[in-house]
Amino acid sequence: FALEKFAGSLLDVVDNLERALESCSDDNEATRGLLEGVALTHKQLTDVLRRFSVEAINPMGEAFNPELHQAVSMQPSTTAAPNTVSAVLAKGYTLSGRLLRPAIVVVATAG
């Protein structure tokens, strides 16, 4: 667990790379090379984190678990079951099975 602070600091970099990937379009020929470079950098960083036992928590559609998730909002939904995660604002991470950062989520309520 000596890596906890270091690994936690790298999570912000992973988040920013994911935001860059989400905001770019593959349709634009001028930025396609940049998008590929960002995608490869993201993959390499997540592979290194996984090698050191840092695993992502992406609870979309799962039941809300206060031990692994941090709810920032509740939203009425007719499609999602009550008390399930309807949106993931930021993935959570564990380090060797121990919570490093909770997933930041929106929880569905009865619509």
N, C-alpha and C positions, 0 to 999 in steps of 0.2 A: 504493500500500500504506500510505499515511498513515492510512487508515481502519481498519487492522487491529485496533488496541486498541478503538476505539469500536464497530466492528461485532461484535467478540468479546464485548463487554459486553452488547450487545443480545440475544445468543443466549440468555442466561438469561431474559430477558423473554419471548422466543418460547417457550421450554420451559415456563414457568409458564402462559402462555396456553393452550398445548396440553394441559397437565395439567388446567386448568380445564374445557376443552371435553370431555375424556375423562370427567371425573367427573360432569358434569351430564347430566341426563336431559331429553329433549325432551318427555316425557310430562307433566311437572309444569307446569301452567298458571301457577303463581305465579312460577316462575323462567324461563319461556320468553323473556321480554324481556331478562333478564340474559344468558342464553345467546346470544341473537342479537347483543347488544352486544359480548360477548367475541369471538364469531366474526368480526364486522366489524372489530374492533380487530386481531385476529390477521391477517386478510387484508390490512388496510392496512399493517401492519408488515412482513409478508413481501413485499408488493409493493414497498415502499420498499427493503428489503434487496436484492431482485432487481434493482431499477433501478440499484443501486450494485455490481452483479456479485457479490452474495453468493448462492450457490446451495446448496440443501439436498442432502445425501447420505442417502438412505433405502435401505440395501442389503438389505432383507428378501428372502431367497431367493437372493441372489447369492453367489458364491464369496468366501470371506474374503480380504481384501486388507490386509495389515499396513501398507501405505502410507496407507490411507484409513480403516481400522477399528481400534478398540481392543477386543480381546476381554477380557471380565471373567469369563467362565465358559464351560465346555464342557458340553454336555448331550447324553446319548445320545438318538438319535431313529431311529424306524423309518420316518418319513415324509419327512424331509429328507435329502438327500445329505450324506455326510461332508464336513466342511470348508466348509459353507455357513452363512450367517447364518440362525439359526432364530428370533431375537428381536432387536429393536432397542430398546434402553433409552433412547437419546438419539440423535437425528439428528446427522450430521456436517455440516459446512459448508465450502465453499471460497470464497475471495475472489479473483476474477479467475483462476480455475483453480488457485490455490495453497491448500493445506490451511489452514483457519482453526481447525477443531476436528474431530478424528476422530469417527466414529460409534461409540457405545458399544454393543457387541453381545454376543450369546451365540452360540457356534458349535456346530453339530451335530457329533456323532461317531457312528460306527457303533453301532447299537443292537443 
